[in-house]
Amino acid sequence: MFDRERAPEELPGFARDLEAAGADDLWVVEDLGWAGSVSAAALALAATERLRVGIGIAPVPLRNPALLAMELATLARVHPGRLVAGLGHGVPEWMRKVGAESPAKLALLEETLHAVRDLLDGRTVTRHGRTVTIDGLTLVHPPTQPPPLVTGVVRPRSLELSGRSADGTILAEGTGPGRLTEALTHINRGRAAGDRPAHEVIVFAFLHTDDDPTRATRTTADMVNGQAAWMGVPPADLFTLIGPASEIPEHVAALHEAGATTVVLRPLGPDPLGQARTALEALDR
């Protein structure tokens, strides 16, 4: 992951170096006031040749579905098979700051997913839903390979929605095998009611390699404590890849065994590329 605190001008070089180091994916962040994820994804895709780039995540209250489909179609046409579009409800406090909070969060996310997918698939869309209105629109330049639409969600009803209507689910930093198993219960319930052919399970995980536990804790405390508070659990209960590099393969394997398809490492500290390289070496990449 290219962390939100890094300056945007660092992204192209980081993406090239990460691709050279053997990574499969690079995920960019969209948080209010930091950077736009679609423009960040465009920078990363243009700077690389092979790397898959994920948007993690674009809040649907900030975007008209037609405009979002147009933006994603442009990237997917130029870089076929290399884009994953993550969508979410948006942080309520941030959405209120810009007058975009929706009282119908579930409906807005699900209707946006369907409208954007239909447009990307080249269909003429007429939709008069509870939250989304499109009247006879067709994309002139739909992509030959529509990108997967995945959701970054947390609560049971949203996870079930994701299983029913999305191509995958992003689970937040701190999610361990137990919490992942619980989330899959809701996702799979939704999948049973939906018609999506496959579902990618994407888990974000904090990364910081250091053999000195005291120093590692000191370096990562602010981010870990903030995430623990947001998840409502003690910091010690978060599942992370913070510690010796030798432990990384075991932790990644545990997530895969619990059902993760993709594990996205979020490097913490002043040398994110060095952290990523160390992790890739530990994983024999």
C-alpha positions in Angstrom: 0.0 0.0 0.0 1.1 3.5 -0.8 0.2 5.2 2.5 -1.8 8.4 2.6 0.9 10.3 4.4 3.4 9.9 1.5 3.5 12.9 -0.9 1.8 12.2 -4.2 4.9 13.0 -6.2 6.6 10.0 -4.5 4.0 7.5 -5.9 5.4 6.9 -9.5 8.8 6.0 -8.2 7.4 3.9 -5.4 5.2 2.0 -7.8 8.2 1.3 -10.2 10.4 0.2 -7.3 7.7 -2.0 -5.9 7.1 -3.7 -9.2 10.8 -4.3 -9.6 10.8 -5.9 -6.1 8.3 -8.5 -7.1 5.0 -7.3 -5.6 1.7 -8.3 -7.3 -0.4 -5.3 -6.2 -0.1 -1.7 -5.2 -3.1 -0.2 -3.4 -3.7 3.5 -3.1 -5.7 5.2 -0.4 -8.5 7.8 -0.5 -9.2 9.6 2.8 -10.8 13.0 2.9 -8.2 15.8 2.6 -5.3 13.5 1.5 -5.4 12.4 -2.1 -7.9 11.3 -4.8 -7.7 7.6 -5.4 -8.6 7.6 -9.1 -5.9 10.1 -9.9 -3.5 8.2 -7.7 -4.3 4.9 -9.5 -3.7 6.6 -12.8 -0.2 7.7 -11.7 0.7 4.2 -10.4 -0.7 2.5 -13.6 1.2 4.8 -15.9 4.5 4.3 -14.0 4.4 0.5 -14.2 3.8 -2.3 -16.7 2.6 -5.3 -14.7 1.5 -4.2 -11.3 -2.2 -4.5 -10.4 -3.4 -1.3 -8.8 -6.2 -1.3 -6.3 -8.4 1.7 -5.2 -8.9 1.4 -1.5 -11.4 2.9 -1.2 -13.6 5.4 -3.0 -16.6 6.6 -0.9 -19.7 6.4 -3.0 -21.4 9.4 -1.4 -18.8 11.6 -3.0 -19.3 10.3 -6.5 -22.0 10.3 -9.2 -22.1 6.7 -10.5 -21.9 7.8 -14.1 -18.8 9.9 -13.5 -17.2 7.1 -11.5 -17.9 4.6 -14.3 -16.4 7.0 -16.9 -13.2 7.4 -14.8 -12.8 3.7 -14.2 -13.5 2.9 -17.8 -10.7 5.2 -19.0 -8.2 3.6 -16.7 -9.4 0.0 -17.5 -9.2 0.6 -21.3 -5.6 1.9 -21.2 -4.5 -0.6 -18.6 -6.7 -3.7 -19.1 -6.7 -6.3 -16.4 -4.7 -4.1 -14.0 -7.3 -2.2 -12.0 -9.4 -3.1 -9.0 -12.0 -0.6 -7.9 -12.8 -0.5 -4.2 -16.0 1.3 -3.1 -17.4 2.0 0.3 -19.9 3.9 2.4 -17.4 6.7 3.4 -16.5 7.7 7.0 -19.7 9.4 8.3 -17.8 12.2 10.0 -15.9 13.0 6.8 -19.1 12.8 4.6 -20.8 15.2 7.0 -17.9 17.7 6.6 -18.7 18.0 2.9 -22.5 17.7 3.0 -22.4 14.2 1.4 -23.6 11.9 4.2 -26.4 9.6 2.9 -29.3 8.4 5.2 -29.6 5.3 3.0 -26.0 4.0 3.1 -26.8 0.4 2.1 -29.0 1.3 -0.8 -26.5 3.9 -2.1 -23.6 1.4 -2.1 -25.6 -1.4 -3.7 -27.3 0.7 -6.3 -24.0 2.3 -7.2 -22.3 -1.1 -7.6 -25.0 -2.2 -10.0 -25.1 1.0 -12.0 -21.3 1.3 -12.4 -21.0 -2.4 -13.3 -23.7 -2.1 -16.0 -22.1 0.9 -17.5 -18.7 -0.7 -17.5 -20.2 -3.8 -19.2 -21.4 -1.5 -22.1 -25.0 -1.7 -21.2 -27.5 1.2 -21.7 -28.5 2.0 -18.2 -31.9 3.3 -17.0 -32.2 3.2 -13.3 -34.6 5.1 -11.0 -33.6 3.7 -7.6 -33.9 5.0 -4.1 -30.5 6.8 -4.3 -29.3 6.5 -8.0 -30.9 7.9 -11.1 -29.6 7.3 -14.6 -31.9 7.7 -17.6 -30.7 6.0 -20.8 -26.9 6.4 -20.5 -24.4 4.3 -22.4 -20.6 4.6 -22.2 -19.1 5.4 -25.5 -15.7 3.8 -24.5 -16.5 0.9 -22.2 -13.5 -1.2 -21.2 -12.8 -4.5 -22.9 -12.0 -5.9 -19.4 -14.3 -4.3 -16.8 -12.4 -4.0 -13.5 -13.6 -5.9 -10.5 -15.7 -3.8 -8.1 -15.0 -4.6 -4.5 -16.2 -3.1 -1.3 -14.5 -2.0 1.9 -17.1 -2.6 4.5 -17.3 -3.7 8.2 -20.7 -4.4 9.6 -22.7 -7.6 9.0 -25.4 -6.2 6.7 -22.7 -4.5 4.6 -20.7 -7.6 4.4 -23.7 -9.5 3.2 -24.4 -6.8 0.6 -20.8 -7.2 -0.6 -21.2 -10.9 -1.0 -24.4 -10.4 -2.9 -23.4 -7.6 -5.2 -19.6 -7.1 -5.3 -16.7 -8.9 -6.8 -14.8 -8.9 -3.6 -14.5 -7.5 0.0 -11.7 -5.5 1.6 -11.3 -6.1 5.3 -9.5 -3.5 7.4 -6.1 -3.5 9.0 -6.1 -5.6 12.2 -8.4 -8.3 10.8 -7.0 -11.7 11.9 -8.1 -15.2 11.1 -10.9 -15.3 13.6 -12.4 -12.0 12.5 -12.0 -13.0 8.9 -13.8 -16.3 9.5 -16.7 -14.3 11.1 -16.8 -11.9 8.2 -16.9 -14.7 5.7 -20.1 -16.0 7.3 -21.9 -12.8 6.3 -20.2 -12.6 2.9 -21.1 -16.1 2.0 -24.7 -15.6 3.1 -24.8 -12.7 0.6 -23.1 -14.8 -2.1 -25.8 -17.4 -1.8 -28.4 -14.8 -2.6 -26.4 -13.1 -5.4 -25.1 -14.0 -8.8 -21.5 -13.0 -8.9 -19.3 -15.8 -10.2 -16.3 -15.2 -7.8 -15.4 -13.2 -4.8 -12.0 -11.9 -3.9 -11.3 -11.6 -0.1 -8.7 -8.8 0.4 -7.2 -8.3 3.8 -5.2 -5.2 4.7 -2.4 -5.7 7.3 0.0 -3.4 9.1 3.6 -4.2 8.3 6.7 -3.1 10.2 9.8 -5.4 10.5 12.1 -5.0 13.5 13.7 -7.5 15.8 13.5 -5.0 18.7 9.9 -5.2 20.0 10.1 -2.0 22.0 11.3 0.0 19.1 8.7 -1.6 16.8 5.9 -0.7 19.2 7.2 2.8 19.6 7.4 3.3 15.8 3.9 2.0 15.1 2.0 2.9 18.3 0.0 5.9 16.9 -1.4 4.0 13.9 -2.1 0.8 15.8 -3.8 2.6 18.7 -5.9 4.6 16.4 -7.0 1.5 14.4 -7.7 -0.4 17.6 -9.9 2.5 18.9 -11.8 2.5 15.6 -12.4 -1.2 15.7 -13.3 -1.1 19.4 -10.7 -3.6 20.6 -7.5 -3.4 22.6 -4.3 -2.7 20.5 -2.9 -6.1 21.5 -5.9 -7.8 19.8 -5.1 -6.4 16.4 -3.6 -8.9 13.9 -0.5 -7.3 12.4 2.8 -8.1 10.7 4.8 -6.0 13.2 7.9 -7.7 14.5 10.7 -9.9 13.1 10.6 -10.5 9.3 10.9 -14.2 10.0 7.3 -14.2 11.3 5.8 -12.8 8.1 5.3 -16.0 6.1 3.5 -17.6 9.0 1.2 -14.6 9.5 0.4 -14.3 5.8 -0.2 -18.1 5.6 -2.7 -17.9 8.5 -4.7 -15.3 6.7 -4.8 -17.3 3.5 -5.8 -20.4 5.4 -8.7 -18.5 7.0 -10.0 -17.5 3.5 -8.0 -14.5 2.3 -7.4 -14.4 -1.4 -5.1 -11.3 -1.3 -3.1 -9.9 1.6 -2.1 -6.2 1.2 0.7 -5.0 3.4 0.6 -1.5 4.7 4.2 -0.5 5.7 4.5 1.7 8.8 7.5 3.9 9.6 9.9 6.1 7.6 11.1 3.5 5.0 8.0 1.9 3.4 9.9 0.6 0.4 12.5 -1.0 2.6 9.8 -2.6 4.7 8.1 -3.9 1.5 11.3 -5.3 0.2 12.1 -7.0 3.4 8.6 -8.6 3.5 8.9 -9.7 -0.1 12.3 -11.3 0.6 10.8 -13.1 3.6 8.1 -14.4 1.4 10.7 -15.6 -1.2 9.3 -13.2 -3.9 
